[in-house]
């Protein structure tokens, strides 16, 4: 009896786990699940999972009550041994069904089939930044790069969405350069391996995608060259600000080893007395504080004699439902929609503050959603479609203009494009697997098409060992 109840409990909890996966994580990939078993989760936000705790307990209790009730009901018609066999058999069927549904949802078969053949995308298209040297102008421009957590262009009515959640960001995209047709806004597709924050940062900063061959938690792709590496050699003062624990998901070695950034995160903010020792909201501290700290950092940086790169990573718009701060309003039925709108206003106010500073004339601002959101409930309620979902992008105050016409591009292309937006000249217009969008050269997405592009980045690459 004990074994039959135990196996039924496992079946019920697997069903609950699958239900939580498909209802709360939009199109989560097997890649992401594997990656986060490799890299540290220290510093992650446990709040949404704590909210789910009552349901977890309910299913755990149901996983005991249901088989016990079933056991005694069956005893009326069958002998104890027969009951146990029926219980175990039925529980195994439920477990197999749970696993089969997860197997389909995670596209396990497609992942396995694609990995039977190695990708040659790096051998064919990779432009090594160790060999291709960007040439910077004599007077170097400053860079402010803002990773906007889970920000998509389709949150705008001019970016394919049905509702205008981000009017201020829409205006900034229309003002800046996002490589779109006139009257609409465009964005960047996130390739496989770049649909979560750490992977997205690698794509934006180095023009490559994370591969599951990565194993070392101390050395983060030492053979990779990022924008931080390049700007460090060019004499830039570099700082990275984020409102969460920098150690989460392998971000700390990525930032520390590639550019020598000075980091201000949740822990260092407490250590430096910027927030109280017991302060904790969402993932650490909210974006309102992040932008206030950034203003102080920029004021300090602007007094120096070096060009600077200030990179921010916002957090309020992280799933599930985002962080409702004191600045949020009740404009939409969906909580996440209100958080997006609040983020749009805060980013816009920060950009307007930058424009008022003396250093703005020689500064390029890049606003870029790190990856599409994983908040599946919001995606369904907002009626968004996969083909319309791109990361938000806007290059503001770049010293050059793009050619006419809408581009199909990915976050990989932001690596060389950002350098060009600083006035650098890139021989061949390519770095990593990215293409300088100001050049007019075709991107990999435009050359290969979405299906082949996706397949190439899902396969394992033998060339990738050079980065490890």
C-alpha positions in Angstrom: 0.0 0.0 0.0 2.8 2.4 0.9 4.5 2.0 -2.4 1.3 2.5 -4.4 0.5 5.7 -2.5 4.1 7.0 -3.0 4.1 6.4 -6.7 0.7 8.1 -7.1 2.0 11.0 -5.1 4.9 11.3 -7.6 2.4 11.2 -10.4 0.3 14.0 -9.0 3.4 16.2 -8.3 4.7 15.6 -11.8 1.3 16.7 -13.2 1.5 19.8 -11.0 5.0 20.6 -12.1 4.0 20.3 -15.8 1.0 22.5 -15.2 3.1 25.2 -13.5 5.6 25.0 -16.4 3.2 25.5 -19.2 1.0 28.1 -17.5 3.7 30.3 -16.1 6.8 29.9 -18.3 6.1 30.8 -21.9 7.7 28.3 -24.3 10.5 27.5 -21.9 13.2 25.6 -23.7 15.0 22.4 -22.6 18.2 24.4 -23.2 17.3 26.9 -20.4 16.4 24.1 -17.9 19.7 22.4 -18.5 21.6 25.7 -18.3 20.2 26.5 -14.9 21.2 23.1 -13.6 24.8 24.0 -14.5 25.1 27.6 -13.4 24.4 29.0 -9.9 20.9 30.2 -8.9 22.1 32.0 -5.8 20.4 35.4 -5.6 17.3 34.5 -7.6 13.9 35.9 -6.8 12.0 33.3 -4.7 8.9 35.5 -4.3 6.8 34.1 -7.2 7.5 30.5 -6.1 6.6 31.4 -2.5 3.3 32.7 -3.9 2.8 29.3 -5.5 3.4 27.5 -2.2 -0.3 27.2 -1.2 -1.0 25.4 -4.5 2.1 23.3 -4.1 0.9 22.2 -0.7 -2.6 21.5 -2.0 -1.3 19.3 -4.7 1.0 17.5 -2.3 -1.9 16.8 0.1 -4.1 15.7 -2.9 -1.3 13.4 -3.9 -1.8 11.5 -0.7 -5.6 11.8 -0.2 -6.5 10.7 -3.8 -4.5 7.4 -3.8 -5.7 6.6 -0.2 -9.3 7.2 -1.1 -8.8 5.2 -4.4 -7.2 2.4 -2.5 -10.1 1.9 -0.1 -12.7 2.3 -2.8 -11.0 -0.5 -4.9 -10.9 -2.8 -1.9 -14.6 -3.2 -2.2 -14.2 -5.0 -5.5 -10.7 -6.4 -5.5 -8.2 -8.2 -3.2 -5.4 -6.1 -1.6 -2.7 -7.4 -4.0 -4.9 -6.7 -7.0 -5.6 -3.2 -5.7 -1.9 -2.5 -5.3 -1.2 -3.7 -8.9 -4.0 -1.5 -10.2 -2.8 1.5 -8.3 0.8 1.1 -9.4 -0.1 0.5 -13.0 -2.5 3.5 -13.2 0.1 5.7 -11.5 2.8 4.7 -13.9 0.4 5.5 -16.8 -0.2 9.0 -15.3 3.6 9.5 -14.9 4.2 8.4 -18.5 1.5 10.9 -19.6 3.1 13.7 -17.6 6.5 13.0 -19.1 5.1 12.7 -22.6 3.4 16.1 -22.3 6.6 17.7 -21.0 8.6 15.9 -23.7 6.3 17.5 -26.4 6.2 20.9 -24.7 10.0 21.2 -24.4 10.5 20.0 -28.0 12.9 17.3 -26.7 12.7 15.2 -29.9 13.5 18.2 -32.1 16.4 19.1 -29.8 17.8 15.6 -29.9 17.4 15.3 -33.7 19.0 18.6 -34.4 22.0 17.7 -32.2 22.7 14.6 -34.2 24.4 16.9 -36.7 26.9 19.5 -35.7 26.4 23.1 -36.7 29.0 24.8 -39.0 27.7 28.3 -38.4 30.8 29.5 -36.6 33.2 28.0 -39.1 31.3 29.7 -41.9 30.3 33.1 -40.5 32.2 33.9 -37.3 34.4 37.1 -37.4 36.9 36.8 -34.5 37.2 40.1 -32.7 40.8 39.1 -31.8 41.6 39.4 -35.5 39.1 42.0 -36.7 40.1 45.2 -34.9 37.5 48.0 -34.7 39.1 51.4 -35.4 37.9 54.1 -33.0 37.8 57.8 -33.6 40.4 60.0 -31.9 37.7 61.4 -29.7 35.9 58.4 -28.3 32.2 58.5 -27.6 30.7 57.5 -24.2 28.3 54.6 -24.1 25.2 54.1 -21.9 23.8 50.6 -22.6 20.5 49.7 -20.8 19.4 46.1 -20.8 15.6 46.4 -20.4 14.4 43.2 -18.7 12.0 41.3 -20.9 11.1 44.4 -22.9 9.5 43.6 -26.3 8.6 45.9 -29.2 5.2 44.3 -29.5 4.2 46.0 -26.2 3.8 48.9 -28.5 0.9 49.4 -30.9 3.5 50.4 -33.5 5.4 47.2 -32.9 2.7 44.7 -33.6 0.8 44.8 -30.3 -2.9 45.4 -29.9 -2.4 47.7 -26.8 0.0 50.5 -26.3 1.7 49.6 -23.0 4.9 51.6 -23.5 4.1 55.0 -25.2 7.3 56.6 -23.9 9.6 53.8 -25.2 7.7 53.9 -28.5 8.5 57.6 -28.8 12.2 56.9 -28.0 12.3 54.2 -30.7 10.7 56.5 -33.2 13.2 59.2 -32.3 16.2 56.9 -32.3 17.2 54.1 -34.7 15.6 50.7 -34.6 16.0 49.7 -38.3 12.3 49.8 -39.1 10.0 51.3 -41.7 8.8 54.8 -41.0 5.8 54.9 -38.8 6.5 51.6 -37.0 9.0 50.2 -34.6 11.2 47.1 -35.0 13.1 44.9 -32.7 15.6 42.1 -32.5 14.8 38.3 -32.4 16.5 36.4 -29.7 18.3 33.3 -31.0 18.3 29.9 -29.1 20.6 30.2 -26.1 19.8 33.9 -25.7 16.3 33.8 -24.4 17.3 34.2 -20.7 19.3 37.0 -19.1 22.8 35.6 -19.0 22.5 34.1 -22.5 21.0 37.4 -23.7 23.9 39.3 -22.3 26.4 37.1 -24.1 24.5 37.7 -27.4 24.4 41.5 -27.0 27.9 41.8 -25.7 29.8 39.2 -27.9 27.6 38.4 -30.8 27.5 34.6 -30.0 25.1 32.3 -28.3 25.6 30.3 -25.1 26.2 26.6 -25.8 25.5 23.8 -23.3 29.2 22.8 -23.5 29.8 25.6 -21.0 30.6 23.9 -17.7 33.1 26.0 -15.7 31.4 28.3 -13.2 34.6 30.2 -12.5 35.9 30.9 -16.0 33.2 32.3 -18.3 34.1 31.5 -21.9 37.6 32.9 -21.6 38.1 32.6 -25.4 35.2 35.0 -26.1 35.7 38.7 -26.9 33.0 41.0 -25.7 32.3 44.7 -26.1 33.6 45.1 -22.5 36.9 43.5 -23.5 37.2 45.9 -26.5 36.3 49.0 -24.7 38.6 48.2 -21.8 41.6 48.0 -24.2 40.4 51.3 -25.7 40.8 52.9 -22.2 37.1 53.1 -21.2 36.0 53.4 -17.6 33.3 50.7 -17.2 30.6 50.2 -14.7 27.7 47.8 -14.5 24.6 48.5 -12.3 21.8 46.0 -11.5 19.2 45.7 -8.8 19.7 42.0 -8.2 22.6 39.7 -7.0 25.2 39.7 -9.8 26.1 36.1 -9.0 22.8 34.7 -10.3 23.1 32.6 -13.4 26.8 33.1 -14.0 26.6 36.8 -14.6 29.4 37.7 -12.2 32.2 36.0 -14.0 30.9 37.2 -17.4 31.0 40.8 -16.2 34.1 40.6 -14.1 36.3 38.7 -16.6 35.2 40.5 -19.7 35.8 44.2 -19.3 36.8 44.6 -15.7 33.6 46.5 -14.9 33.1 48.0 -11.5 29.8 46.4 -10.3 27.1 47.9 -8.2 24.5 45.2 -7.4 22.1 44.4 -4.6 24.8 43.2 -2.2 27.3 45.9 -2.9 24.5 48.5 -2.5 23.9 47.2 1.0 27.6 47.1 1.8 28.1 50.7 0.6 25.2 51.9 2.6 23.1 52.9 -0.4 20.2 50.8 0.9 19.4 49.5 4.4 20.9 46.2 5.4 17.5 44.5 5.7 16.1 46.1 2.5 14.8 43.6 -0.1 12.2 44.1 -2.8 11.5 41.8 -5.8 15.1 40.7 -6.7 16.9 43.1 -4.5 16.1 46.8 -5.1 13.7 48.3 -7.7 14.5 50.3 -10.8 13.6 53.6 -9.3 16.7 53.2 -7.1 18.7 51.8 -10.0 18.2 55.0 -12.1 19.0 57.2 -9.1 22.2 55.3 -8.5 23.0 55.5 -12.3 22.7 59.3 -12.2 25.3 59.5 -9.4 27.6 57.2 -11.3 27.2 59.2 -14.5 27.9 62.4 -12.7 31.1 60.9 -11.3 32.2 59.4 -14.6 31.6 62.6 -16.5 34.2 64.3 -14.3 36.9 61.9 -15.3 39.3 62.2 -18.3 38.4 58.8 -19.8 35.5 57.8 -22.1 33.0 55.7 -20.2 30.6 52.8 -20.6 27.8 52.6 -18.1 25.7 49.5 -18.5 22.4 48.9 -16.6 20.2 45.9 -16.2 16.7 46.7 -15.1 14.6 44.1 -13.1 11.1 45.4 -12.4 9.7 43.8 -15.6 10.9 40.3 -14.8 8.3 37.6 -14.8 6.1 36.6 -13.0 3.8 39.7 -13.2 6.7 42.1 -12.6 7.4 44.3 -9.6 4.7 46.9 -8.7 6.6 49.8 -7.2 5.3 53.0 -5.7 5.4 54.7 -9.1 3.1 52.2 -10.8 -0.4 53.2 -11.8 -3.6 51.2 -12.4 -4.0 51.7 -16.2 -4.5 48.1 -17.3 -6.3 45.0 -16.0 -3.1 43.0 -16.3 -0.6 43.7 -13.4 2.3 43.1 -15.8 0.9 45.7 -18.2 1.0 48.3 -15.4 4.6 47.4 -14.6 5.6 47.7 -18.3 4.0 51.1 -18.5 5.8 52.2 -15.3 9.1 51.0 -16.7 8.5 52.9 -19.9 8.0 56.2 -18.0 11.0 55.6 -15.8 13.4 54.9 -18.7 12.1 57.9 -20.6 12.6 60.2 -17.6 16.2 58.8 -17.2 16.9 59.4 -20.9 15.6 63.0 -20.6 17.8 63.6 -17.6 20.8 62.3 -19.7 20.0 64.7 -22.5 20.2 67.6 -20.1 23.8 66.8 -19.1 26.9 68.2 -20.7 28.3 64.8 -21.6 25.2 63.9 -23.7 26.6 65.5 -26.9 29.3 62.9 -27.0 27.3 59.9 -25.7 25.4 57.1 -27.5 22.5 55.5 -25.6 21.4 52.0 -26.4 18.0 50.8 -25.1 17.6 47.0 -25.7 15.3 44.4 -24.3 17.5 41.6 -23.1 15.1 38.8 -24.3 11.3 38.3 -24.7 9.3 37.8 -21.6 8.6 34.3 -20.1 5.3 35.5 -18.6 3.0 33.2 -20.5 -0.3 34.4 -18.9 0.4 37.9 -20.0 1.3 36.8 -23.5 -2.0 35.0 -23.9 -4.1 37.8 -22.4 -2.4 40.4 -24.5 -3.1 38.3 -27.7 0.6 38.4 -28.8 1.9 36.1 -31.5 5.3 34.5 -31.8 6.1 36.1 -35.1 5.6 39.6 -33.7 7.7 39.0 -30.6 11.1 40.8 -30.7 13.3 42.5 -28.1 12.8 46.2 -28.0 15.7 48.2 -29.6 16.6 51.9 -29.9 19.9 53.6 -30.6 19.8 57.2 -29.5 22.2 59.9 -30.4 24.4 57.7 -32.6 26.7 59.7 -35.0 25.3 58.0 -38.1 22.0 57.0 -39.8 20.9 53.6 -41.2 19.7 53.1 -44.7 16.0 53.0 -45.5 14.0 49.8 -45.1 13.1 47.4 -42.3 15.8 44.9 -41.2 15.4 41.4 -39.9 18.0 41.1 -37.2 18.8 39.4 -33.9 20.4 40.4 -30.6 23.7 39.1 -32.0 23.8 42.0 -34.4 23.8 44.5 -31.5 27.4 43.8 -30.7 29.0 45.3 -33.9 26.2 47.8 -34.3 26.9 49.3 -30.8 30.6 49.7 -31.7 29.6 51.5 -34.9 27.2 53.7 -33.0 30.3 54.8 -31.0 31.9 55.9 -34.2 34.2 52.9 -34.6 34.9 51.4 -38.1 34.7 47.6 -38.4 36.6 46.0 -41.3 34.1 43.8 -43.1 31.2 45.1 -40.9 31.0 41.9 -38.9 32.0 40.8 -35.4 31.2 37.5 -33.7 28.1 36.3 -35.6 26.7 39.8 -35.7 26.5 42.3 -38.6 26.7 46.0 -38.3 23.1 47.1 -39.0 24.3 50.6 -40.1 26.3 49.0 -42.9 23.5 47.5 -44.9 25.2 44.1 -45.0 22.8 41.2 -44.7 22.4 39.7 -41.2 22.5 35.9 -40.6 18.8 35.9 -40.1 18.3 37.6 -43.5 20.7 35.2 -45.2 19.5 31.9 -43.7 15.9 32.5 -42.9 14.2 31.9 -39.5 13.9 28.1 -39.8 17.6 27.4 -40.7 18.9 30.1 -38.4 17.0 28.5 -35.5 18.2 25.0 -36.4 21.9 26.1 -36.6 21.8 27.6 -33.2 20.1 24.6 -31.6 22.8 22.2 -32.8 26.0 21.6 -31.0 29.1 23.4 -32.4 32.6 21.8 -32.4 34.1 25.3 -33.1 32.6 26.5 -29.8 35.3 24.7 -27.8 37.6 27.7 -28.7 35.6 29.8 -26.3 35.8 27.4 -23.4 
